[in-house]
Amino acid sequence: MNDFWTNILRYPRFFISSLVGLILVILTPFRNLFKNPKSRIFLTLGIILFFVSLYLILKTMVGL
């Protein structure tokens, strides 16, 4: 029974490490784009455009 609880307590650590690994894998291409000054401008504009459009969509959905 002791092994059962040991295995159950391992799941949160596995979940957190998997989530951190997934985030790092997703963000690596964006980090590489920041190395080039020309693509840095486009990436920054893309991120700003993404958040502005997300704000406008949510604002419209809520009805404000």
Backbone as CSV, one residue per row, in Angstrom:
resi,resn,N_x,N_y,N_z,CA_x,CA_y,CA_z,C_x,C_y,C_z
1,MET,0.828,-1.202,0.000,0.000,0.000,0.000,0.865,1.255,0.000
2,ASN,2.066,1.144,0.584,2.971,2.285,0.623,3.420,2.673,-0.788
3,ASP,3.642,1.661,-1.643,4.035,1.943,-3.021,2.923,2.671,-3.778
4,PHE,1.683,2.342,-3.458,0.553,2.999,-4.115,0.579,4.500,-3.853
5,TRP,0.730,4.917,-2.597,0.734,6.354,-2.281,1.972,7.059,-2.809
6,THR,3.083,6.329,-2.888,4.288,6.897,-3.471,4.059,7.201,-4.949
7,ASN,3.410,6.274,-5.648,3.111,6.493,-7.064,2.099,7.621,-7.250
8,ILE,1.116,7.706,-6.376,0.112,8.774,-6.472,0.774,10.138,-6.270
9,LEU,1.734,10.232,-5.373,2.408,11.502,-5.119,3.365,11.891,-6.251
10,ARG,3.702,10.959,-7.107,4.576,11.269,-8.238,3.831,11.968,-9.373
11,TYR,2.530,11.775,-9.457,1.767,12.347,-10.564,1.822,13.870,-10.636
12,PRO,1.689,14.625,-9.532,1.797,16.092,-9.657,3.165,16.542,-10.170
13,ARG,4.233,15.903,-9.735,5.563,16.255,-10.230,5.687,15.961,-11.718
14,PHE,5.150,14.839,-12.146,5.178,14.492,-13.559,4.367,15.495,-14.370
15,PHE,3.207,15.891,-13.876,2.361,16.853,-14.582,3.063,18.199,-14.721
16,ILE,3.671,18.676,-13.640,4.356,19.974,-13.679,5.553,19.922,-14.614
17,SER,6.345,18.868,-14.547,7.516,18.784,-15.420,7.094,18.631,-16.881
18,SER,6.019,17.917,-17.149,5.529,17.798,-18.523,5.017,19.131,-19.038
19,LEU,4.327,19.873,-18.195,3.798,21.169,-18.591,4.922,22.163,-18.860
20,VAL,5.938,22.179,-18.012,7.085,23.068,-18.220,7.816,22.697,-19.505
21,GLY,7.996,21.419,-19.761,8.638,20.974,-20.990,7.844,21.368,-22.224
22,LEU,6.528,21.253,-22.160,5.681,21.640,-23.278,5.784,23.132,-23.558
23,ILE,5.770,23.934,-22.513,5.889,25.387,-22.675,7.240,25.748,-23.279
24,LEU,8.298,25.105,-22.825,9.629,25.384,-23.384,9.715,25.001,-24.852
25,VAL,9.116,23.886,-25.221,9.145,23.454,-26.619,8.344,24.411,-27.494
26,ILE,7.230,24.908,-26.989,6.404,25.836,-27.762,7.099,27.190,-27.907
27,LEU,7.769,27.669,-26.873,8.364,29.000,-26.903,9.740,29.069,-27.559
28,THR,10.389,27.948,-27.795,11.732,27.949,-28.379,11.794,28.612,-29.756
29,PRO,10.861,28.347,-30.679,10.946,29.043,-31.975,10.805,30.556,-31.848
30,PHE,9.980,31.023,-30.925,9.823,32.463,-30.732,11.095,33.075,-30.153
31,ARG,11.751,32.356,-29.274,13.017,32.837,-28.725,14.075,32.955,-29.816
32,ASN,14.060,32.007,-30.740,15.018,32.061,-31.851,14.719,33.229,-32.785
33,LEU,13.454,33.608,-32.913,13.117,34.752,-33.757,13.618,36.063,-33.162
34,PHE,13.723,36.134,-31.845,14.200,37.359,-31.205,15.691,37.610,-31.451
35,LYS,16.418,36.630,-31.927,17.853,36.809,-32.169,18.113,37.665,-33.404
36,ASN,17.211,37.623,-34.373,17.360,38.397,-35.599,16.596,39.716,-35.445
37,PRO,17.275,40.878,-35.608,16.592,42.171,-35.389,15.403,42.408,-36.309
38,LYS,15.489,41.940,-37.549,14.392,42.148,-38.485,13.149,41.346,-38.083
39,SER,13.341,40.108,-37.707,12.205,39.287,-37.307,11.705,39.668,-35.917
40,ARG,12.559,40.305,-35.119,12.138,40.764,-33.796,11.020,41.797,-33.915
41,ILE,11.133,42.669,-34.904,10.101,43.699,-35.115,8.781,43.048,-35.504
42,PHE,8.836,42.109,-36.452,7.609,41.441,-36.886,6.985,40.611,-35.768
43,LEU,7.808,39.960,-34.985,7.279,39.166,-33.878,6.633,40.066,-32.834
44,THR,7.264,41.189,-32.508,6.687,42.123,-31.538,5.361,42.681,-32.049
45,LEU,5.319,43.056,-33.324,4.068,43.548,-33.900,3.000,42.453,-33.914
46,GLY,3.396,41.239,-34.191,2.453,40.115,-34.186,1.879,39.855,-32.809
47,ILE,2.714,39.931,-31.784,2.241,39.715,-30.413,1.287,40.829,-30.006
48,ILE,1.637,42.073,-30.343,0.753,43.199,-30.016,-0.572,43.057,-30.756
49,LEU,-0.524,42.704,-32.031,-1.742,42.519,-32.811,-2.598,41.402,-32.243
50,PHE,-1.962,40.332,-31.796,-2.691,39.212,-31.196,-3.444,39.652,-29.948
51,PHE,-2.774,40.379,-29.057,-3.427,40.792,-27.822,-4.499,41.850,-28.057
52,VAL,-4.281,42.731,-29.000,-5.306,43.732,-29.317,-6.543,43.053,-29.894
53,SER,-6.347,42.126,-30.816,-7.501,41.431,-31.389,-8.205,40.567,-30.341
54,LEU,-7.449,39.934,-29.459,-8.058,39.153,-28.380,-8.876,40.049,-27.463
55,TYR,-8.363,41.226,-27.149,-9.089,42.191,-26.318,-10.384,42.626,-26.997
56,LEU,-10.304,42.939,-28.278,-11.499,43.389,-28.988,-12.546,42.285,-29.111
57,ILE,-12.105,41.075,-29.345,-13.041,39.949,-29.438,-13.727,39.720,-28.096
58,LEU,-12.956,39.704,-27.011,-13.561,39.479,-25.696,-14.481,40.623,-25.300
59,LYS,-14.097,41.835,-25.646,-14.921,43.000,-25.344,-16.261,42.907,-26.087
60,THR,-16.221,42.481,-27.335,-17.445,42.313,-28.111,-18.294,41.164,-27.562
61,MET,-17.663,40.099,-27.149,-18.410,38.951,-26.619,-19.121,39.297,-25.319
62,VAL,-18.485,40.103,-24.475,-19.088,40.466,-23.205,-20.179,41.535,-23.408
63,GLY,-20.031,42.313,-24.458,-21.046,43.308,-24.771,-20.769,44.656,-24.150
64,LEU,-19.523,44.966,-23.896,-19.178,46.265,-23.322,-18.925,47.292,-24.401
